[in-house]
Amino acid sequence: MIHLTDLVSKPAKPDITPLLDVVFILLIFFVVSSVFTVQGIKMDLPEAVTATPISGPSHRIRIMKDNTLRFDDQLIDMRELSFKLKNIITTANGPSSARIILECSPLAQVAVFIKTADMVKTAGFEDLIIATTRP
């Protein structure tokens, strides 16, 4: 007796190997590129016993030891800072939704610190966070 195979074909299963290759390549790309986005400027901050960590989105103003200003790691002057602060107020949902962190080098002049803090308050921000380190 001759046995003939069934003429009914089995349903084809999709091959997901190319999909997995693409997913792993994207994963590697994002892991490698995220390492490069963490870089910042090293600054010596003043010490404070009451220092607490802050998380979440915020804008950073840095007063360097040579009294230059950096806003989100861009070198700016006082006039540009005033413009950027007013721009944040108009584009955000009010001053309470945007946070400003002020980092000041211990070697910077106090007058520059006071003028910068006053400019932030004048722009309409309710909370100004002054960055410090724990002793």
A tleap script that builds the chain and sets N, CA, C and O, in Angstrom:
source leaprc.protein.ff14SB
mol = sequence {
  NMET ILE HIE LEU THR ASP LEU VAL SER LYS
  PRO ALA LYS PRO ASP ILE THR PRO LEU LEU
  ASP VAL VAL PHE ILE LEU LEU ILE PHE PHE
  VAL VAL SER SER VAL PHE THR VAL GLN GLY
  ILE LYS MET ASP LEU PRO GLU ALA VAL THR
  ALA THR PRO ILE SER GLY PRO SER HIE ARG
  ILE ARG ILE MET LYS ASP ASN THR LEU ARG
  PHE ASP ASP GLN LEU ILE ASP MET ARG GLU
  LEU SER PHE LYS LEU LYS ASN ILE ILE THR
  THR ALA ASN GLY PRO SER SER ALA ARG ILE
  ILE LEU GLU CYS SER PRO LEU ALA GLN VAL
  ALA VAL PHE ILE LYS THR ALA ASP MET VAL
  LYS THR ALA GLY PHE GLU ASP LEU ILE ILE
  ALA THR THR ARG CPRO
}
set mol.1.N position { 0.832 -1.153 0.000 }
set mol.1.CA position { 0.000 0.000 0.000 }
set mol.1.C position { 0.898 1.244 0.000 }
set mol.1.O position { 1.887 1.304 0.730 }
set mol.2.N position { 0.557 2.192 -0.792 }
set mol.2.CA position { 1.332 3.416 -0.935 }
set mol.2.C position { 0.674 4.510 -0.096 }
set mol.2.O position { -0.518 4.790 -0.230 }
set mol.3.N position { 1.505 5.137 0.795 }
set mol.3.CA position { 0.999 6.247 1.617 }
set mol.3.C position { 1.373 7.570 0.956 }
set mol.3.O position { 2.548 7.859 0.731 }
set mol.4.N position { 0.409 8.320 0.669 }
set mol.4.CA position { 0.639 9.642 0.090 }
set mol.4.C position { 0.562 10.682 1.196 }
set mol.4.O position { -0.261 10.577 2.105 }
set mol.5.N position { 1.407 11.664 1.111 }
set mol.5.CA position { 1.384 12.726 2.122 }
set mol.5.C position { 0.157 13.587 1.938 }
set mol.5.O position { -0.426 13.659 0.856 }
set mol.6.N position { -0.216 14.231 3.010 }
set mol.6.CA position { -1.383 15.108 2.942 }
set mol.6.C position { -1.114 16.270 2.001 }
set mol.6.O position { -0.032 16.858 2.004 }
set mol.7.N position { -2.083 16.578 1.225 }
set mol.7.CA position { -1.955 17.687 0.295 }
set mol.7.C position { -2.289 19.027 0.949 }
set mol.7.O position { -2.126 20.084 0.339 }
set mol.8.N position { -2.759 18.971 2.196 }
set mol.8.CA position { -3.080 20.200 2.902 }
set mol.8.C position { -1.781 20.775 3.479 }
set mol.8.O position { -1.071 20.105 4.229 }
set mol.9.N position { -1.484 22.024 3.114 }
set mol.9.CA position { -0.239 22.623 3.604 }
set mol.9.C position { -0.449 23.185 5.013 }
set mol.9.O position { -1.543 23.624 5.368 }
set mol.10.N position { 0.595 23.161 5.780 }
set mol.10.CA position { 0.557 23.715 7.138 }
set mol.10.C position { 0.624 25.232 7.050 }
set mol.10.O position { 1.244 25.765 6.130 }
set mol.11.N position { -0.011 25.948 8.001 }
set mol.11.CA position { 0.064 27.415 7.944 }
set mol.11.C position { 1.503 27.903 8.143 }
set mol.11.O position { 2.237 27.387 8.985 }
set mol.12.N position { 1.882 28.889 7.366 }
set mol.12.CA position { 3.250 29.425 7.435 }
set mol.12.C position { 3.410 30.272 8.692 }
set mol.12.O position { 2.526 31.057 9.037 }
set mol.13.N position { 4.535 30.112 9.371 }
set mol.13.CA position { 4.831 30.904 10.560 }
set mol.13.C position { 5.721 32.077 10.140 }
set mol.13.O position { 6.652 31.901 9.354 }
set mol.14.N position { 5.435 33.269 10.663 }
set mol.14.CA position { 6.284 34.412 10.288 }
set mol.14.C position { 7.684 34.268 10.880 }
set mol.14.O position { 7.864 33.779 11.995 }
set mol.15.N position { 8.649 34.702 10.111 }
set mol.15.CA position { 10.040 34.661 10.560 }
set mol.15.C position { 10.348 35.998 11.244 }
set mol.15.O position { 10.364 37.039 10.589 }
set mol.16.N position { 10.590 35.971 12.546 }
set mol.16.CA position { 10.840 37.210 13.292 }
set mol.16.C position { 12.330 37.493 13.489 }
set mol.16.O position { 12.690 38.422 14.212 }
set mol.17.N position { 13.176 36.724 12.872 }
set mol.17.CA position { 14.618 36.941 13.025 }
set mol.17.C position { 15.046 38.335 12.550 }
set mol.17.O position { 15.802 38.993 13.265 }
set mol.18.N position { 14.608 38.816 11.392 }
set mol.18.CA position { 15.004 40.178 10.998 }
set mol.18.C position { 14.483 41.246 11.961 }
set mol.18.O position { 15.153 42.249 12.205 }
set mol.19.N position { 13.301 41.026 12.501 }
set mol.19.CA position { 12.746 41.975 13.463 }
set mol.19.C position { 13.614 42.034 14.719 }
set mol.19.O position { 13.887 43.116 15.237 }
set mol.20.N position { 14.038 40.894 15.198 }
set mol.20.CA position { 14.898 40.865 16.385 }
set mol.20.C position { 16.244 41.536 16.111 }
set mol.20.O position { 16.788 42.221 16.977 }
set mol.21.N position { 16.775 41.337 14.911 }
set mol.21.CA position { 18.037 41.992 14.548 }
set mol.21.C position { 17.897 43.517 14.607 }
set mol.21.O position { 18.761 44.204 15.151 }
set mol.22.N position { 16.818 44.031 14.051 }
set mol.22.CA position { 16.595 45.479 14.049 }
set mol.22.C position { 16.418 45.997 15.468 }
set mol.22.O position { 16.953 47.053 15.804 }
set mol.23.N position { 15.680 45.279 16.309 }
set mol.23.CA position { 15.458 45.709 17.690 }
set mol.23.C position { 16.776 45.759 18.454 }
set mol.23.O position { 17.018 46.717 19.188 }
set mol.24.N position { 17.623 44.762 18.303 }
set mol.24.CA position { 18.905 44.754 19.010 }
set mol.24.C position { 19.831 45.856 18.503 }
set mol.24.O position { 20.563 46.455 19.291 }
set mol.25.N position { 19.809 46.130 17.206 }
set mol.25.CA position { 20.638 47.203 16.672 }
set mol.25.C position { 20.166 48.560 17.220 }
set mol.25.O position { 20.991 49.397 17.586 }
set mol.26.N position { 18.856 48.777 17.276 }
set mol.26.CA position { 18.334 50.020 17.851 }
set mol.26.C position { 18.671 50.132 19.330 }
set mol.26.O position { 19.007 51.215 19.808 }
set mol.27.N position { 18.586 49.039 20.049 }
set mol.27.CA position { 18.928 49.047 21.470 }
set mol.27.C position { 20.383 49.445 21.680 }
set mol.27.O position { 20.690 50.262 22.548 }
set mol.28.N position { 21.264 48.873 20.893 }
set mol.28.CA position { 22.687 49.213 20.993 }
set mol.28.C position { 22.905 50.685 20.648 }
set mol.28.O position { 23.683 51.368 21.314 }
set mol.29.N position { 22.224 51.176 19.613 }
set mol.29.CA position { 22.359 52.575 19.210 }
set mol.29.C position { 21.944 53.511 20.335 }
set mol.29.O position { 22.665 54.462 20.636 }
set mol.30.N position { 20.799 53.264 20.963 }
set mol.30.CA position { 20.321 54.151 22.021 }
set mol.30.C position { 21.187 54.070 23.275 }
set mol.30.O position { 21.379 55.082 23.948 }
set mol.31.N position { 21.705 52.907 23.598 }
set mol.31.CA position { 22.581 52.788 24.770 }
set mol.31.C position { 23.883 53.551 24.540 }
set mol.31.O position { 24.358 54.259 25.428 }
set mol.32.N position { 24.447 53.408 23.369 }
set mol.32.CA position { 25.704 54.094 23.071 }
set mol.32.C position { 25.491 55.610 22.988 }
set mol.32.O position { 26.319 56.372 23.488 }
set mol.33.N position { 24.405 56.053 22.371 }
set mol.33.CA position { 24.192 57.489 22.236 }
set mol.33.C position { 23.790 58.142 23.555 }
set mol.33.O position { 24.048 59.331 23.742 }
set mol.34.N position { 23.175 57.417 24.462 }
set mol.34.CA position { 22.790 58.016 25.740 }
set mol.34.C position { 24.003 58.299 26.619 }
set mol.34.O position { 23.943 59.177 27.480 }
set mol.35.N position { 25.084 57.586 26.423 }
set mol.35.CA position { 26.303 57.825 27.193 }
set mol.35.C position { 26.883 59.194 26.858 }
set mol.35.O position { 27.452 59.849 27.731 }
set mol.36.N position { 26.750 59.632 25.626 }
set mol.36.CA position { 27.326 60.898 25.203 }
set mol.36.C position { 26.493 62.102 25.623 }
set mol.36.O position { 27.015 63.216 25.629 }
set mol.37.N position { 25.229 61.929 25.972 }
set mol.37.CA position { 24.379 63.054 26.324 }
set mol.37.C position { 24.472 63.445 27.790 }
set mol.37.O position { 23.867 64.443 28.181 }
set mol.38.N position { 25.199 62.708 28.618 }
set mol.38.CA position { 25.247 62.957 30.051 }
set mol.38.C position { 26.345 63.954 30.416 }
set mol.38.O position { 26.416 64.387 31.566 }
set mol.39.N position { 27.175 64.317 29.494 }
set mol.39.CA position { 28.306 65.187 29.803 }
set mol.39.C position { 27.844 66.565 30.229 }
set mol.39.O position { 26.815 67.053 29.761 }
set mol.40.N position { 28.586 67.179 31.097 }
set mol.40.CA position { 28.275 68.514 31.577 }
set mol.40.C position { 29.555 69.240 31.946 }
set mol.40.O position { 30.653 68.825 31.577 }
set mol.41.N position { 29.395 70.330 32.679 }
set mol.41.CA position { 30.540 71.122 33.117 }
set mol.41.C position { 30.805 70.795 34.571 }
set mol.41.O position { 29.885 70.807 35.388 }
set mol.42.N position { 32.044 70.504 34.901 }
set mol.42.CA position { 32.431 70.226 36.279 }
set mol.42.C position { 32.567 71.545 37.013 }
set mol.42.O position { 33.307 72.432 36.588 }
set mol.43.N position { 31.837 71.670 38.138 }
set mol.43.CA position { 31.872 72.897 38.918 }
set mol.43.C position { 32.038 72.582 40.385 }
set mol.43.O position { 31.454 71.626 40.895 }
set mol.44.N position { 32.834 73.386 41.061 }
set mol.44.CA position { 32.925 73.296 42.511 }
set mol.44.C position { 31.807 74.132 43.095 }
set mol.44.O position { 31.778 75.349 42.913 }
set mol.45.N position { 30.878 73.486 43.802 }
set mol.45.CA position { 29.755 74.192 44.405 }
set mol.45.C position { 30.027 74.410 45.881 }
set mol.45.O position { 30.765 73.637 46.491 }
set mol.46.N position { 29.447 75.447 46.467 }
set mol.46.CA position { 29.610 75.650 47.902 }
set mol.46.C position { 28.912 74.539 48.684 }
set mol.46.O position { 27.959 73.932 48.196 }
set mol.47.N position { 29.387 74.281 49.886 }
set mol.47.CA position { 28.819 73.230 50.719 }
set mol.47.C position { 27.706 73.786 51.597 }
set mol.47.O position { 27.747 74.938 52.028 }
set mol.48.N position { 26.697 72.928 51.856 }
set mol.48.CA position { 25.603 73.282 52.761 }
set mol.48.C position { 25.107 72.011 53.424 }
set mol.48.O position { 24.929 70.987 52.764 }
set mol.49.N position { 24.887 72.072 54.708 }
set mol.49.CA position { 24.415 70.915 55.460 }
set mol.49.C position { 22.995 70.534 55.033 }
set mol.49.O position { 22.631 69.360 55.091 }
set mol.50.N position { 22.196 71.503 54.609 }
set mol.50.CA position { 20.800 71.263 54.251 }
set mol.50.C position { 20.609 70.896 52.785 }
set mol.50.O position { 19.478 70.909 52.299 }
set mol.51.N position { 21.673 70.573 52.072 }
set mol.51.CA position { 21.575 70.243 50.649 }
set mol.51.C position { 20.750 68.971 50.457 }
set mol.51.O position { 20.953 67.976 51.152 }
set mol.52.N position { 19.823 69.018 49.510 }
set mol.52.CA position { 18.998 67.853 49.175 }
set mol.52.C position { 19.023 67.650 47.664 }
set mol.52.O position { 19.107 68.621 46.913 }
set mol.53.N position { 18.950 66.397 47.208 }
set mol.53.CA position { 18.962 66.158 45.760 }
set mol.53.C position { 17.657 66.618 45.102 }
set mol.53.O position { 16.585 66.568 45.703 }
set mol.54.N position { 17.781 67.064 43.861 }
set mol.54.CA position { 16.631 67.555 43.086 }
set mol.54.C position { 16.558 66.726 41.808 }
set mol.54.O position { 17.578 66.464 41.171 }
set mol.55.N position { 15.356 66.319 41.442 }
set mol.55.CA position { 15.190 65.589 40.186 }
set mol.55.C position { 14.090 66.243 39.374 }
set mol.55.O position { 13.332 67.070 39.880 }
set mol.56.N position { 14.015 65.872 38.141 }
set mol.56.CA position { 12.988 66.412 37.257 }
set mol.56.C position { 13.549 67.440 36.306 }
set mol.56.O position { 14.705 67.844 36.430 }
set mol.57.N position { 12.737 67.865 35.354 }
set mol.57.CA position { 13.218 68.835 34.368 }
set mol.57.C position { 13.418 70.220 34.976 }
set mol.57.O position { 12.618 70.684 35.787 }
set mol.58.N position { 14.485 70.852 34.571 }
set mol.58.CA position { 14.780 72.191 35.062 }
set mol.58.C position { 15.777 72.855 34.117 }
set mol.58.O position { 16.402 72.195 33.286 }
set mol.59.N position { 15.910 74.151 34.257 }
set mol.59.CA position { 16.910 74.914 33.514 }
set mol.59.C position { 18.015 75.301 34.492 }
set mol.59.O position { 17.747 75.620 35.651 }
set mol.60.N position { 19.260 75.268 34.015 }
set mol.60.CA position { 20.404 75.566 34.881 }
set mol.60.C position { 21.091 76.853 34.436 }
set mol.60.O position { 21.401 77.059 33.263 }
set mol.61.N position { 21.310 77.699 35.425 }
set mol.61.CA position { 22.133 78.897 35.222 }
set mol.61.C position { 23.406 78.665 36.022 }
set mol.61.O position { 23.354 78.410 37.225 }
set mol.62.N position { 24.544 78.753 35.350 }
set mol.62.CA position { 25.819 78.545 36.030 }
set mol.62.C position { 26.632 79.839 35.982 }
set mol.62.O position { 26.822 80.439 34.924 }
set mol.63.N position { 27.100 80.245 37.151 }
set mol.63.CA position { 28.018 81.384 37.239 }
set mol.63.C position { 29.400 80.783 37.455 }
set mol.63.O position { 29.682 80.203 38.504 }
set mol.64.N position { 30.244 80.926 36.466 }
set mol.64.CA position { 31.569 80.322 36.504 }
set mol.64.C position { 32.512 81.178 37.352 }
set mol.64.O position { 32.168 82.297 37.733 }
set mol.65.N position { 33.700 80.647 37.643 }
set mol.65.CA position { 34.640 81.365 38.512 }
set mol.65.C position { 35.156 82.651 37.886 }
set mol.65.O position { 35.625 83.540 38.595 }
set mol.66.N position { 35.074 82.759 36.549 }
set mol.66.CA position { 35.479 84.008 35.890 }
set mol.66.C position { 34.281 84.935 35.660 }
set mol.66.O position { 34.360 85.863 34.855 }
set mol.67.N position { 33.162 84.682 36.375 }
set mol.67.CA position { 31.935 85.484 36.361 }
set mol.67.C position { 31.181 85.446 35.032 }
set mol.67.O position { 30.335 86.305 34.786 }
set mol.68.N position { 31.468 84.482 34.184 }
set mol.68.CA position { 30.683 84.310 32.968 }
set mol.68.C position { 29.447 83.463 33.299 }
set mol.68.O position { 29.445 82.684 34.252 }
set mol.69.N position { 28.404 83.635 32.492 }
set mol.69.CA position { 27.153 82.919 32.707 }
set mol.69.C position { 26.971 81.840 31.653 }
set mol.69.O position { 27.344 82.012 30.493 }
set mol.70.N position { 26.398 80.737 32.073 }
set mol.70.CA position { 26.005 79.667 31.159 }
set mol.70.C position { 24.560 79.311 31.469 }
set mol.70.O position { 24.198 79.081 32.622 }
set mol.71.N position { 23.742 79.268 30.429 }
set mol.71.CA position { 22.349 78.865 30.582 }
set mol.71.C position { 22.178 77.567 29.816 }
set mol.71.O position { 22.321 77.538 28.593 }
set mol.72.N position { 21.869 76.489 30.535 }
set mol.72.CA position { 21.780 75.150 29.938 }
set mol.72.C position { 23.016 74.862 29.087 }
set mol.72.O position { 22.908 74.406 27.948 }
set mol.73.N position { 24.184 75.132 29.655 }
set mol.73.CA position { 25.507 74.883 29.072 }
set mol.73.C position { 25.821 75.722 27.836 }
set mol.73.O position { 26.722 75.367 27.076 }
set mol.74.N position { 25.106 76.824 27.612 }
set mol.74.CA position { 25.434 77.759 26.547 }
set mol.74.C position { 25.960 79.044 27.169 }
set mol.74.O position { 25.357 79.582 28.098 }
set mol.75.N position { 27.065 79.528 26.668 }
set mol.75.CA position { 27.653 80.771 27.161 }
set mol.75.C position { 26.772 81.943 26.738 }
set mol.75.O position { 26.505 82.128 25.550 }
set mol.76.N position { 26.317 82.740 27.723 }
set mol.76.CA position { 25.439 83.879 27.439 }
set mol.76.C position { 25.862 85.063 28.299 }
set mol.76.O position { 26.703 84.928 29.188 }
set mol.77.N position { 25.262 86.245 28.022 }
set mol.77.CA position { 25.479 87.402 28.883 }
set mol.77.C position { 24.171 87.718 29.609 }
set mol.77.O position { 23.168 87.034 29.406 }
set mol.78.N position { 24.178 88.753 30.457 }
set mol.78.CA position { 23.009 89.080 31.282 }
set mol.78.C position { 21.787 89.442 30.428 }
set mol.78.O position { 20.663 89.075 30.771 }
set mol.79.N position { 21.996 90.140 29.348 }
set mol.79.CA position { 20.868 90.538 28.499 }
set mol.79.C position { 20.214 89.316 27.863 }
set mol.79.O position { 18.987 89.221 27.814 }
set mol.80.N position { 21.030 88.380 27.374 }
set mol.80.CA position { 20.488 87.152 26.794 }
set mol.80.C position { 19.773 86.317 27.857 }
set mol.80.O position { 18.761 85.680 27.565 }
set mol.81.N position { 20.291 86.317 29.086 }
set mol.81.CA position { 19.648 85.583 30.171 }
set mol.81.C position { 18.252 86.132 30.430 }
set mol.81.O position { 17.306 85.364 30.606 }
set mol.82.N position { 18.118 87.443 30.455 }
set mol.82.CA position { 16.812 88.057 30.666 }
set mol.82.C position { 15.833 87.643 29.568 }
set mol.82.O position { 14.676 87.333 29.851 }
set mol.83.N position { 16.291 87.638 28.332 }
set mol.83.CA position { 15.447 87.240 27.207 }
set mol.83.C position { 15.033 85.773 27.324 }
set mol.83.O position { 13.868 85.440 27.106 }
set mol.84.N position { 15.982 84.891 27.668 }
set mol.84.CA position { 15.669 83.463 27.785 }
set mol.84.C position { 14.676 83.197 28.916 }
set mol.84.O position { 13.775 82.372 28.770 }
set mol.85.N position { 14.839 83.888 30.032 }
set mol.85.CA position { 13.918 83.703 31.150 }
set mol.85.C position { 12.498 84.148 30.781 }
set mol.85.O position { 11.526 83.471 31.115 }
set mol.86.N position { 12.384 85.286 30.093 }
set mol.86.CA position { 11.062 85.749 29.668 }
set mol.86.C position { 10.451 84.803 28.640 }
set mol.86.O position { 9.235 84.615 28.612 }
set mol.87.N position { 11.288 84.210 27.801 }
set mol.87.CA position { 10.818 83.251 26.807 }
set mol.87.C position { 10.288 81.984 27.480 }
set mol.87.O position { 9.293 81.411 27.037 }
set mol.88.N position { 10.947 81.554 28.539 }
set mol.88.CA position { 10.488 80.366 29.270 }
set mol.88.C position { 9.131 80.641 29.909 }
set mol.88.O position { 8.246 79.786 29.890 }
set mol.89.N position { 8.972 81.821 30.467 }
set mol.89.CA position { 7.706 82.191 31.110 }
set mol.89.C position { 6.573 82.175 30.089 }
set mol.89.O position { 5.480 81.696 30.391 }
set mol.90.N position { 6.815 82.691 28.889 }
set mol.90.CA position { 5.745 82.772 27.892 }
set mol.90.C position { 5.426 81.415 27.269 }
set mol.90.O position { 4.277 81.167 26.903 }
set mol.91.N position { 6.419 80.532 27.140 }
set mol.91.CA position { 6.156 79.236 26.507 }
set mol.91.C position { 5.708 78.172 27.495 }
set mol.91.O position { 5.034 77.220 27.101 }
set mol.92.N position { 6.062 78.304 28.761 }
set mol.92.CA position { 5.659 77.314 29.762 }
set mol.92.C position { 4.247 77.621 30.256 }
set mol.92.O position { 3.647 78.628 29.879 }
set mol.93.N position { 3.738 76.750 31.091 }
set mol.93.CA position { 2.415 76.950 31.683 }
set mol.93.C position { 2.515 77.822 32.927 }
set mol.93.O position { 1.941 77.487 33.963 }
set mol.94.N position { 3.215 78.903 32.840 }
set mol.94.CA position { 3.387 79.785 33.987 }
set mol.94.C position { 4.729 79.544 34.651 }
set mol.94.O position { 5.396 78.552 34.358 }
set mol.95.N position { 5.131 80.438 35.539 }
set mol.95.CA position { 6.444 80.320 36.181 }
set mol.95.C position { 6.549 79.144 37.134 }
set mol.95.O position { 7.656 78.689 37.421 }
set mol.96.N position { 5.428 78.639 37.633 }
set mol.96.CA position { 5.509 77.542 38.597 }
set mol.96.C position { 5.817 76.210 37.927 }
set mol.96.O position { 6.246 75.275 38.602 }
set mol.97.N position { 5.606 76.097 36.604 }
set mol.97.CA position { 5.868 74.831 35.929 }
set mol.97.C position { 7.329 74.690 35.504 }
set mol.97.O position { 7.767 73.582 35.196 }
set mol.98.N position { 8.085 75.774 35.481 }
set mol.98.CA position { 9.495 75.720 35.101 }
set mol.98.C position { 10.358 76.000 36.324 }
set mol.98.O position { 10.089 76.923 37.093 }
set mol.99.N position { 11.402 75.185 36.490 }
set mol.99.CA position { 12.306 75.384 37.628 }
set mol.99.C position { 13.643 75.898 37.133 }
set mol.99.O position { 14.133 75.499 36.076 }
set mol.100.N position { 14.217 76.784 37.911 }
set mol.100.CA position { 15.537 77.335 37.617 }
set mol.100.C position { 16.474 76.915 38.745 }
set mol.100.O position { 16.193 77.141 39.922 }
set mol.101.N position { 17.586 76.304 38.365 }
set mol.101.CA position { 18.624 75.937 39.330 }
set mol.101.C position { 19.810 76.855 39.086 }
set mol.101.O position { 20.325 76.925 37.970 }
set mol.102.N position { 20.241 77.553 40.119 }
set mol.102.CA position { 21.364 78.482 40.028 }
set mol.102.C position { 22.585 77.835 40.672 }
set mol.102.O position { 22.602 77.562 41.872 }
set mol.103.N position { 23.601 77.597 39.855 }
set mol.103.CA position { 24.867 77.048 40.335 }
set mol.103.C position { 25.903 78.156 40.272 }
set mol.103.O position { 26.103 78.778 39.229 }
set mol.104.N position { 26.553 78.392 41.387 }
set mol.104.CA position { 27.524 79.480 41.450 }
set mol.104.C position { 28.843 78.952 42.001 }
set mol.104.O position { 28.873 78.285 43.036 }
set mol.105.N position { 29.913 79.251 41.312 }
set mol.105.CA position { 31.234 78.877 41.790 }
set mol.105.C position { 31.563 79.692 43.039 }
set mol.105.O position { 31.210 80.869 43.114 }
set mol.106.N position { 32.232 79.085 44.020 }
set mol.106.CA position { 32.619 79.857 45.213 }
set mol.106.C position { 33.576 81.008 44.901 }
set mol.106.O position { 33.721 81.926 45.708 }
set mol.107.N position { 34.223 80.968 43.749 }
set mol.107.CA position { 35.173 82.016 43.378 }
set mol.107.C position { 34.522 83.161 42.602 }
set mol.107.O position { 35.182 84.156 42.306 }
set mol.108.N position { 33.235 83.033 42.271 }
set mol.108.CA position { 32.532 84.091 41.531 }
set mol.108.C position { 32.209 85.262 42.458 }
set mol.108.O position { 32.152 85.106 43.678 }
set mol.109.N position { 32.002 86.421 41.868 }
set mol.109.CA position { 31.681 87.612 42.652 }
set mol.109.C position { 30.241 87.527 43.161 }
set mol.109.O position { 29.345 87.053 42.462 }
set mol.110.N position { 30.044 87.990 44.376 }
set mol.110.CA position { 28.721 87.974 44.989 }
set mol.110.C position { 27.770 88.883 44.215 }
set mol.110.O position { 26.581 88.583 44.109 }
set mol.111.N position { 28.278 89.987 43.673 }
set mol.111.CA position { 27.425 90.926 42.936 }
set mol.111.C position { 26.800 90.255 41.710 }
set mol.111.O position { 25.640 90.514 41.389 }
set mol.112.N position { 27.553 89.401 41.031 }
set mol.112.CA position { 27.024 88.692 39.865 }
set mol.112.C position { 25.951 87.702 40.307 }
set mol.112.O position { 24.927 87.555 39.642 }
set mol.113.N position { 26.186 87.025 41.430 }
set mol.113.CA position { 25.199 86.093 41.965 }
set mol.113.C position { 23.895 86.811 42.308 }
set mol.113.O position { 22.813 86.354 41.940 }
set mol.114.N position { 24.004 87.934 43.013 }
set mol.114.CA position { 22.811 88.691 43.426 }
set mol.114.C position { 22.062 89.223 42.206 }
set mol.114.O position { 20.833 89.164 42.154 }
set mol.115.N position { 22.798 89.738 41.232 }
set mol.115.CA position { 22.159 90.278 40.032 }
set mol.115.C position { 21.428 89.175 39.259 }
set mol.115.O position { 20.331 89.393 38.744 }
set mol.116.N position { 22.039 87.998 39.182 }
set mol.116.CA position { 21.413 86.876 38.475 }
set mol.116.C position { 20.169 86.401 39.213 }
set mol.116.O position { 19.127 86.185 38.594 }
set mol.117.N position { 20.267 86.236 40.528 }
set mol.117.CA position { 19.105 85.799 41.314 }
set mol.117.C position { 17.975 86.821 41.218 }
set mol.117.O position { 16.806 86.446 41.128 }
set mol.118.N position { 18.315 88.102 41.235 }
set mol.118.CA position { 17.314 89.152 41.120 }
set mol.118.C position { 16.639 89.118 39.749 }
set mol.118.O position { 15.438 89.362 39.637 }
set mol.119.N position { 17.412 88.817 38.714 }
set mol.119.CA position { 16.860 88.747 37.368 }
set mol.119.C position { 15.860 87.589 37.245 }
set mol.119.O position { 14.832 87.720 36.579 }
set mol.120.N position { 16.165 86.462 37.887 }
set mol.120.CA position { 15.264 85.308 37.851 }
set mol.120.C position { 13.956 85.646 38.551 }
set mol.120.O position { 12.876 85.342 38.044 }
set mol.121.N position { 14.056 86.279 39.726 }
set mol.121.CA position { 12.848 86.669 40.469 }
set mol.121.C position { 12.053 87.729 39.708 }
set mol.121.O position { 10.824 87.673 39.683 }
set mol.122.N position { 12.728 88.686 39.091 }
set mol.122.CA position { 12.062 89.740 38.338 }
set mol.122.C position { 11.333 89.173 37.119 }
set mol.122.O position { 10.283 89.684 36.730 }
set mol.123.N position { 11.889 88.116 36.515 }
set mol.123.CA position { 11.256 87.506 35.344 }
set mol.123.C position { 9.928 86.846 35.704 }
set mol.123.O position { 9.088 86.624 34.833 }
set mol.124.N position { 9.737 86.529 36.994 }
set mol.124.CA position { 8.458 85.959 37.414 }
set mol.124.C position { 8.532 84.558 37.968 }
set mol.124.O position { 7.496 83.952 38.244 }
set mol.125.N position { 9.721 84.027 38.139 }
set mol.125.CA position { 9.841 82.681 38.698 }
set mol.125.C position { 9.618 82.738 40.200 }
set mol.125.O position { 10.167 83.598 40.889 }
set mol.126.N position { 8.812 81.819 40.698 }
set mol.126.CA position { 8.475 81.824 42.119 }
set mol.126.C position { 9.534 81.140 42.974 }
set mol.126.O position { 9.808 81.573 44.093 }
set mol.127.N position { 10.123 80.084 42.453 }
set mol.127.CA position { 11.132 79.333 43.210 }
set mol.127.C position { 12.459 79.356 42.482 }
set mol.127.O position { 12.531 79.038 41.295 }
set mol.128.N position { 13.493 79.727 43.182 }
set mol.128.CA position { 14.852 79.678 42.659 }
set mol.128.C position { 15.611 78.686 43.517 }
set mol.128.O position { 15.711 78.854 44.732 }
set mol.129.N position { 16.142 77.658 42.887 }
set mol.129.CA position { 16.883 76.621 43.600 }
set mol.129.C position { 18.362 76.945 43.477 }
set mol.129.O position { 18.888 77.064 42.370 }
set mol.130.N position { 19.034 77.089 44.618 }
set mol.130.CA position { 20.468 77.373 44.634 }
set mol.130.C position { 21.192 76.056 44.891 }
set mol.130.O position { 21.013 75.426 45.933 }
set mol.131.N position { 22.009 75.653 43.927 }
set mol.131.CA position { 22.693 74.367 43.987 }
set mol.131.C position { 23.862 74.424 44.979 }
set mol.131.O position { 24.646 75.373 44.985 }
set mol.132.N position { 23.957 73.385 45.815 }
set mol.132.CA position { 25.053 73.235 46.768 }
set mol.132.C position { 25.441 71.764 46.819 }
set mol.132.O position { 24.791 70.920 46.202 }
set mol.133.N position { 26.489 71.465 47.549 }
set mol.133.CA position { 26.884 70.081 47.789 }
set mol.133.C position { 26.877 69.838 49.285 }
set mol.133.O position { 26.946 70.778 50.077 }
set mol.134.N position { 26.794 68.580 49.666 }
set mol.134.CA position { 26.883 68.235 51.081 }
set mol.134.C position { 28.329 68.213 51.510 }
set mol.134.O position { 29.199 67.815 50.736 }
set mol.135.N position { 28.607 68.643 52.757 }
set mol.135.CA position { 30.003 68.644 53.228 }
set mol.135.C position { 30.516 67.232 53.451 }
set mol.135.O position { 31.668 67.049 53.846 }
savepdb mol mol.pdb
quit
